[in-house]
Amino acid sequence: MEQLVESTDHVRGNRKERVGQVVSVKNSKTIIVESETRVPHPRFRKIVKQIKRFHAHDEESVAKLGDTVLIMESRPLSKLKRWRLVEVIAH
């Protein structure tokens, strides 16, 4: 009989990831990331931009204002923080 061993990559595979731009670093260990998606309007089919802001946990305060970052969904860390910083893509 074979045993199935789950890796942490497989367990975390269903977590959402977003790429966005850092718009605020004023709080300690917290960044605010703006993510932009382009979707067609339900009735008129014109492409419109939707901008959403996410509060993300940045333990080492690596991200700076204007950086492009990758964030991943996590457990609730505070009232607004449900995301954590994975990596800084571009400075």
C-alpha positions, 0 to 999 in steps of 0.5 A, a space after each residue: 500500500 502506498 501512503 499519500 504524503 501531502 506537501 505544504 505546496 499542495 495544501 496552500 494551493 487553493 489560497 488566492 494570490 494577487 499582484 498589486 502595487 503598494 500604496 501605503 506603508 504607514 502602519 508598522 508591519 502592514 502594507 496596503 496593496 491596490 490590485 486592478 482587474 479589468 472586467 466587462 460591464 454586465 450590461 454594456 460589455 465595455 471593459 471597466 477597471 475595478 480597483 480593490 485595496 488589501 491590507 497585507 502583513 509584511 513582517 520584515 517591512 521589506 516592501 516600499 511605496 510603489 513596489 509591485 508585490 505578490 500577496 497570498 490569502 491567510 488566516 485573519 491576522 487583525 480586523 482588516 488583515 487577511 493577506 500576507 506578503 509573499 515577495 516583492 516583484 519589482 521596486 
